[in-house]
Amino acid sequence: MPIVQNPVLRGFYPDPSILRVGDDYYIATSTFEWFPGVQIAHSRDLVHWRTAAYPLTRYSQLDLRGCPNSGGVWAPCLSYNNGLFYLIYTISRRWAGSFKDVHNYLVTASHIEGPWSEPIYLNSSGFDPSLFHDDDGRKWLLNMVWDHRPGNNAFGGILLQEYDEQKKSLVGPVTNIFRGTELGLVEGPHIYKKDGWYYLLTAEGGTFTTHAATVARAQNITGPYEVMPNNPLISSNQNPQLRLQSAGHGSFVQNADGSWLLAHLCRRRLANGRSILGRETSLQPIVWQDGWPRLASSSQEPADEVQVPDLPPRPWPKAPERETFDTDKLPIHWMAPRVRIDDISSLSARKGYLRLFGRESITSLFEQSLIARRQQDFHIEASTCVEFHPENFQQMAGLVAFYNTDSFYYLYLTCAPHSKRCLGLMKCEKGVISYPIEKEYPLDKWDAVCLKLTILDDRIRFYYSADEKNWTAVSWEQDASILSDEHAMPCGFTGNFVGMACQDLSGTRKPADFKWFEYKELE
């Protein structure tokens, strides 16, 4: 039996919704404020995974401009019925504080790569929606309900309502089928039917240290639901020494051989307890005992290595470490905060280069020019070569380590009073910006400038060079762990990215041309 090393999706891949269609496995994960929306990973052997699609590629499907950090797309649910893929997702426009402005939508497609339909609005009563296709042909929407009233449990339970596919709307009564357990904070519902029982899988305990997955069952879809003995199904809460922490929020899939798997989120933490990689996705085998799903390990704790069904190996081609921008389209792993990549960049304006057009500030929640990819290992190196000749201090471009607009590092080129062009390092921690860190470096005589960062666990260091061989360090070593969920304001749900950025606060959209970008995982 093949051995899978967890997590199977490394880096920022939270809230997994797993699906099997024939020989193909898909996992949909949250993308929050990053565009395009909803990442769908694909595997044919449960060992090797690739990004297959981002279904939400149009503003008519997903408008994130103005969404807060860690708002946007929450907890998608991917399902398949009668030749059609269904994707349910939340757009969160406000989440911190007493109120949640959350709107739930449905899109469909005949093929996982799309095209995906225009969205159907469902409701706004809460978040984490999912769609259950019953064997009698009826379809049911579930979502947690948010109760903003003082003195009430804000996580008010799991709502159930029928979805009419002909009318493309919800119909009939709304029923609160499950109010959770003593773990609290019930969310992330999914229903499965087995042996005449409806099984409700939910997330509880919050998404940090006390996170867990809970199971309940009923003979009628509307309940009453009884909680599994010795609940929860999975949690890392009792063992701070586990490599996989925050285990919880997940979904089931049945394999072709009849066995079952749980896909669940988890965290790998640094020594100081912070998770710079964000929430990741792992797999755990499930066995059914006395009518209940249990981890095959006979434990409630997530395992680092697990056995999966013996399927023919189906590896995907590896992406090169260095990307040269001499193609017509960027690889699928590139994303941008809140806006379409095509709106802020061009691969044709200067052949062989990625051109970024200067837009709003690096702290903008609307239209900034930043393209980045996930950090997927604790030890990485990211570098690029940029040609940029700013005309004033309001124009900047360079290399970023970017968690969100309140937490980032920016190695930037700009103008300064003493120089036509200079290099500096900017730091933003909990929304407080400091720059230049140490000093600015005059670079008047250089045409192209190579920029590099290295991250080794909780340490980050920056460099520049004219020839990619002789590197000069910028400032001193910095704290990389500020780029984490635990250090965000008031907290965060994403993970660190590395990439390229360009700003022009004067409004002329001064471009920066990037020759290549390299991402390497270090020993």
C-alpha positions in Angstrom: 0.0 0.0 0.0 1.4 3.4 -0.9 2.5 5.7 2.0 1.4 9.3 1.9 3.4 11.9 3.8 1.2 14.6 5.3 0.3 17.2 4.6 -0.5 16.3 1.0 -1.2 20.0 0.1 1.6 22.0 1.7 1.2 25.7 2.4 -2.0 27.7 2.3 -4.7 25.1 1.5 -7.4 25.2 4.2 -10.9 23.9 4.6 -10.6 20.9 2.2 -13.7 19.6 0.4 -12.6 16.2 -1.2 -14.4 14.5 -4.1 -13.8 11.4 -6.2 -15.2 11.2 -9.7 -14.2 7.9 -11.3 -10.4 7.6 -11.0 -10.0 11.3 -10.3 -9.7 12.9 -6.8 -10.3 16.6 -6.3 -9.8 18.8 -3.3 -11.3 22.3 -3.2 -9.8 24.7 -0.7 -10.4 28.3 0.5 -8.6 31.2 -1.1 -9.9 34.1 1.0 -8.8 37.5 -0.5 -6.6 35.9 -3.2 -7.8 35.9 -6.8 -8.8 33.8 -8.7 -11.1 32.1 -6.2 -11.2 28.5 -4.9 -8.2 26.3 -5.6 -9.0 22.8 -6.8 -6.2 20.2 -6.5 -6.3 17.0 -8.6 -4.8 13.6 -8.1 -5.2 10.1 -9.5 -3.1 8.2 -6.9 -3.6 10.3 -3.7 0.1 10.8 -3.5 0.8 13.3 -6.3 -1.3 16.5 -6.5 -1.4 19.4 -8.9 -3.5 22.5 -9.2 -6.2 21.8 -11.8 -8.5 24.8 -11.7 -9.6 28.0 -10.1 -13.3 28.2 -10.9 -13.9 31.8 -9.9 -12.1 33.8 -12.5 -14.5 36.6 -13.3 -15.6 39.6 -11.2 -19.2 38.6 -11.9 -18.5 35.4 -9.9 -16.2 37.0 -7.3 -15.6 40.6 -6.6 -13.1 40.9 -3.8 -12.2 44.6 -4.1 -12.5 46.1 -0.6 -12.8 42.8 1.2 -10.9 42.7 4.5 -7.8 40.6 5.1 -8.9 37.0 5.6 -12.3 37.8 4.1 -13.3 36.7 0.7 -13.8 33.1 -0.2 -14.4 30.8 2.8 -14.8 27.0 3.0 -16.0 25.9 -0.5 -17.8 22.7 -1.0 -17.3 20.7 -4.2 -19.7 17.9 -5.2 -20.8 16.0 -8.4 -24.1 14.8 -9.5 -25.6 13.6 -12.8 -22.6 14.7 -14.9 -22.3 18.1 -13.3 -19.8 19.6 -10.8 -21.3 21.9 -8.1 -19.3 24.4 -6.2 -20.8 26.2 -3.2 -18.8 29.1 -1.6 -19.0 32.0 0.8 -17.9 35.5 0.1 -17.1 37.2 3.5 -17.2 41.0 3.3 -16.9 41.5 7.0 -15.9 39.0 9.6 -14.1 40.6 12.6 -16.5 41.8 15.4 -20.1 41.2 16.2 -21.5 41.0 12.7 -20.6 38.8 9.7 -21.5 40.0 6.2 -21.4 36.6 4.4 -23.1 35.7 1.2 -23.4 32.1 -0.2 -23.4 31.2 -3.9 -23.5 28.2 -6.3 -21.7 27.7 -9.6 -21.7 24.7 -11.8 -19.6 23.2 -14.6 -19.5 20.1 -16.8 -15.7 19.9 -16.6 -13.5 20.7 -13.6 -11.5 23.1 -15.7 -14.6 25.0 -16.6 -16.1 27.1 -17.9 -18.0 27.6 -14.6 -21.4 29.2 -14.7 -22.5 32.6 -13.4 -23.3 32.4 -9.6 -26.7 31.7 -8.1 -27.2 33.5 -4.9 -28.4 31.3 -2.1 -28.5 33.0 1.3 -26.5 35.2 3.8 -27.5 33.6 7.2 -24.0 32.2 7.9 -20.9 30.7 6.3 -19.4 27.4 5.4 -22.2 26.2 3.0 -22.3 22.8 1.5 -24.6 20.9 -0.8 -25.9 17.4 -0.2 -27.4 15.3 -3.1 -29.8 12.8 -1.6 -30.5 9.5 -3.3 -34.1 10.5 -3.8 -33.0 13.3 -6.1 -33.5 16.1 -3.6 -30.7 18.6 -2.8 -30.1 20.2 0.5 -28.0 23.2 1.5 -26.3 23.4 4.9 -24.5 26.3 6.5 -23.7 27.4 10.0 -25.9 30.3 11.3 -24.3 33.4 12.7 -26.2 34.9 15.7 -25.0 38.4 16.4 -27.3 39.1 19.3 -25.6 39.9 22.6 -25.7 37.0 25.1 -26.4 34.4 22.4 -24.0 31.7 21.1 -22.7 33.4 17.9 -22.1 29.9 16.4 -25.8 29.2 16.5 -26.0 25.8 14.8 -26.3 24.2 11.4 -29.1 25.2 9.2 -30.7 22.9 6.6 -32.9 24.0 3.7 -33.9 22.3 0.4 -32.5 23.6 -2.9 -34.7 23.5 -6.0 -32.6 23.1 -9.0 -35.4 24.0 -11.4 -36.2 27.3 -9.6 -32.5 27.8 -8.8 -33.3 28.9 -5.3 -33.8 27.7 -1.8 -37.3 26.5 -0.9 -39.3 25.2 2.1 -38.6 25.6 5.8 -35.2 26.3 7.3 -34.3 23.9 10.1 -31.6 24.1 12.7 -30.5 20.5 12.8 -27.5 20.6 15.1 -26.3 23.1 17.7 -22.9 21.5 18.3 -21.3 19.9 21.3 -19.4 21.2 24.3 -16.4 21.8 22.0 -18.3 24.9 20.7 -18.0 27.0 17.6 -19.8 24.6 15.3 -19.2 25.2 11.6 -18.0 23.5 8.3 -21.0 21.1 7.9 -21.1 18.2 5.4 -23.7 15.4 5.2 -23.1 11.8 4.0 -25.5 8.9 3.7 -24.4 5.4 4.6 -26.4 2.3 5.4 -29.6 4.3 5.8 -28.1 6.9 8.2 -27.4 10.6 7.6 -23.9 11.4 9.0 -23.2 15.1 9.8 -19.5 16.0 9.9 -18.7 19.4 11.3 -15.8 21.5 12.5 -15.7 22.7 16.1 -13.4 24.3 18.7 -12.2 27.2 16.5 -9.5 26.9 13.9 -6.5 27.2 16.1 -5.1 24.9 18.9 -8.5 23.5 20.1 -9.7 22.7 16.6 -11.6 19.4 16.0 -13.9 17.5 13.7 -17.2 16.2 15.2 -19.6 13.5 13.9 -23.3 13.1 14.5 -25.9 10.9 12.8 -29.7 10.7 12.3 -32.2 8.5 10.5 -33.9 11.6 9.0 -32.0 14.4 7.3 -33.7 16.9 9.6 -32.7 15.0 12.7 -32.6 14.5 15.6 -28.8 14.0 15.4 -26.9 12.0 18.1 -23.3 12.7 18.7 -20.7 10.0 18.1 -19.5 8.3 21.3 -16.0 9.4 22.3 -16.3 12.4 20.0 -14.3 14.1 18.4 -13.3 12.2 15.3 -9.9 14.1 15.1 -8.1 16.8 17.1 -4.6 17.7 18.0 -5.7 19.6 21.1 -4.4 17.1 23.7 -0.9 16.7 22.3 1.2 19.9 21.7 4.1 17.7 20.5 2.3 16.6 17.4 3.8 17.7 14.1 0.3 18.3 12.7 -1.6 20.8 14.9 -5.1 22.3 14.7 -6.5 19.2 13.0 -10.1 19.6 12.2 -12.4 21.0 9.5 -12.6 18.3 6.9 -14.7 16.1 4.5 -15.0 12.4 3.7 -14.5 10.5 0.4 -15.2 6.9 -0.5 -12.6 5.1 -2.6 -13.3 2.8 -5.5 -12.4 -0.2 -3.3 -15.0 0.8 -0.7 -12.6 2.2 1.9 -12.9 5.8 3.2 -10.6 8.8 3.7 -10.9 12.0 5.7 -9.3 15.2 4.2 -8.7 17.7 7.0 -6.9 20.9 7.7 -3.9 21.1 9.9 -1.0 23.4 10.8 2.8 22.8 11.0 4.1 25.3 13.6 7.4 26.9 14.1 9.2 26.5 17.5 7.5 29.8 18.7 4.0 28.3 17.9 3.3 30.4 14.8 2.4 28.9 11.4 3.9 30.8 8.6 2.7 28.3 6.0 -0.9 28.7 7.1 -3.4 25.9 7.3 -2.6 22.9 5.1 -4.5 19.7 4.0 -3.8 16.2 5.2 -5.4 12.8 4.6 -6.4 10.1 7.2 -7.8 6.6 6.5 -11.3 6.0 8.0 -12.8 2.7 9.2 -16.4 2.2 10.2 -16.9 0.6 13.7 -20.4 0.1 15.2 -21.9 2.4 12.7 -19.5 5.3 13.3 -16.4 6.6 11.3 -13.1 6.4 13.2 -9.5 7.1 12.3 -7.9 3.8 11.1 -5.0 4.5 13.5 -7.4 3.9 16.5 -6.5 7.3 17.7 -8.1 10.8 17.5 -4.7 12.3 16.6 -3.6 13.0 13.0 -0.9 10.8 11.7 2.2 12.1 9.7 2.3 9.1 7.4 -0.7 7.1 6.3 -1.5 4.3 3.9 -3.8 4.9 1.0 -5.4 2.6 -1.6 -3.0 0.9 -4.0 -3.5 2.9 -7.1 -1.1 3.1 -10.2 1.4 6.0 -9.6 0.4 9.1 -11.5 3.0 11.8 -10.9 2.7 15.2 -12.5 5.5 17.1 -14.3 7.5 19.2 -11.8 7.4 22.9 -12.3 10.9 24.5 -12.9 12.4 26.4 -10.1 13.1 29.4 -12.4 10.2 30.7 -14.4 11.1 32.9 -17.4 8.2 35.0 -18.7 8.4 34.0 -22.3 4.9 32.3 -22.5 1.5 33.6 -23.3 0.1 32.7 -19.9 1.3 32.6 -16.3 1.4 29.2 -14.6 -1.7 28.5 -12.5 0.0 28.8 -9.1 0.3 32.6 -9.4 -2.4 34.7 -7.6 -3.1 38.3 -6.8 -4.8 39.9 -3.8 -8.4 40.9 -4.8 -7.9 41.6 -8.5 -7.5 39.7 -11.7 -3.9 39.2 -12.7 -4.7 40.3 -16.3 -5.8 43.7 -15.0 -2.4 44.5 -13.4 0.1 42.7 -15.7 1.1 41.9 -19.2 3.2 39.2 -20.8 3.0 40.8 -24.3 3.9 44.4 -23.6 7.5 43.4 -23.5 8.3 40.0 -24.8 10.2 37.8 -22.4 9.2 39.9 -19.4 6.3 40.1 -17.0 5.3 43.7 -16.9 3.5 44.9 -13.7 1.7 48.2 -14.0 2.0 50.4 -10.9 -1.3 50.7 -9.1 -2.4 51.5 -5.5 -0.3 51.1 -2.4 0.9 47.8 -1.1 -1.6 48.2 1.8 -4.6 48.8 -0.6 -7.7 46.6 -0.1 -8.9 47.4 -3.6 -6.5 47.5 -6.6 -2.9 46.9 -6.0 -0.4 45.4 -8.4 1.1 42.3 -6.7 1.5 38.8 -8.0 2.7 36.0 -5.7 2.8 32.3 -5.0 2.4 30.3 -1.8 5.3 29.5 0.5 5.2 25.7 0.9 8.2 24.9 3.0 9.9 26.3 6.1 13.2 26.7 4.2 12.9 28.6 0.9 14.7 31.0 -1.4 12.8 33.4 -3.7 14.5 35.7 -6.2 13.8 37.8 -9.2 15.4 40.3 -11.7 13.6 43.6 -12.3 14.1 46.6 -14.5 12.5 49.6 -13.0 13.4 53.3 -13.3 11.2 55.3 -11.0 10.7 59.0 -11.7 9.5 60.0 -8.2 9.2 58.8 -4.7 5.6 57.6 -5.2 6.8 54.8 -7.6 8.1 51.5 -6.2 8.7 48.0 -7.3 10.4 44.9 -6.0 10.2 41.6 -4.2 7.7 40.7 -1.4 7.1 38.3 1.4 3.4 39.0 1.8 1.0 37.6 4.4 -1.5 40.4 4.0 -1.7 44.2 3.9 -1.0 44.3 7.6 1.9 41.9 7.6 4.6 41.9 5.0 8.2 42.6 4.0 9.0 44.5 0.8 12.4 44.9 -0.8 11.7 47.8 -3.1 13.3 50.1 -5.6 12.3 53.8 -5.6 13.6 57.4 -5.8 15.2 59.2 -3.0 16.4 62.9 -2.6 20.1 61.8 -2.7 19.7 59.3 -5.6 17.8 58.8 -8.8 17.2 55.2 -7.7 17.7 53.4 -4.5 16.9 50.2 -2.8 15.2 49.9 0.6 13.5 47.4 2.9 10.0 47.9 4.2 8.4 46.0 7.1 4.8 46.0 8.1 3.9 44.3 11.4 0.3 44.4 12.7 -0.4 47.3 10.4 2.6 49.5 11.5 5.0 50.2 8.6 8.7 50.9 9.1 11.1 51.9 6.3 13.7 52.0 5.3 15.0 49.4 7.7 18.6 50.4 8.4 19.2 52.6 5.3 18.7 53.0 1.5 21.2 51.8 -1.0 21.9 54.0 -4.1 21.7 52.1 -7.4 21.8 54.8 -10.0 24.2 53.0 -12.4 22.5 49.6 -12.5 20.0 48.7 -15.2 18.6 45.5 -14.0 18.6 44.6 -10.3 18.4 41.1 -8.9 16.6 40.7 -5.6 16.5 37.7 -3.2 15.0 36.6 0.1 15.7 33.5 2.1 13.4 32.2 4.8 14.8 29.6 7.3 12.1 28.8 9.8 11.4 32.1 11.7 14.2 34.1 10.1 14.1 36.0 6.9 17.0 37.8 5.1 17.2 40.0 2.0 19.9 40.5 -0.7 20.5 42.4 -3.9 22.9 41.8 -6.8 23.9 43.0 -10.3 25.0 39.7 -11.7 23.2 36.9 -9.6 26.6 35.8 -8.3 27.8 38.5 -5.8 25.0 39.2 -3.3 24.9 42.0 -0.8 22.8 41.6 2.3 20.2 44.3 3.0 19.8 45.3 6.6 19.9 42.6 9.3 18.0 39.3 9.7 14.3 39.8 10.4 11.5 37.9 12.1 9.6 35.8 9.5 7.1 34.6 12.0 5.1 37.8 11.8 3.9 36.5 8.5 1.5 34.0 10.2 -2.1 33.5 11.2 -1.4 33.8 14.9 0.3 37.2 14.5 -2.3 38.8 12.2 -4.9 41.4 13.4 -7.1 40.2 15.1 -6.0 36.8 13.7 -5.7 35.4 10.2 -6.7 32.4 8.1 -4.2 32.4 5.1 -0.5 31.9 4.8 2.7 33.6 3.5 3.2 34.3 -0.2 6.4 35.4 -2.1 6.2 37.4 -5.3 6.6 40.7 -7.1 4.9 44.1 -6.7 4.7 47.5 -8.3 3.1 50.8 -7.1 2.6 54.1 -8.6 0.8 56.4 -6.2 0.9 59.3 -8.7 -1.5 57.5 -10.9 0.5 57.2 -14.1 0.8 53.4 -13.8 4.6 53.4 -14.2 5.5 49.7 -15.1 8.2 47.4 -13.8 9.5 44.6 -16.0 10.5 41.3 -14.3 12.8 39.0 -16.3 12.4 35.9 -14.2 11.3 34.6 -10.9 12.8 31.7 -9.0 11.4 29.7 -6.0 13.5 27.0 -4.4 13.0 24.8 -1.4 16.2 24.6 0.6 17.6 21.7 2.7 
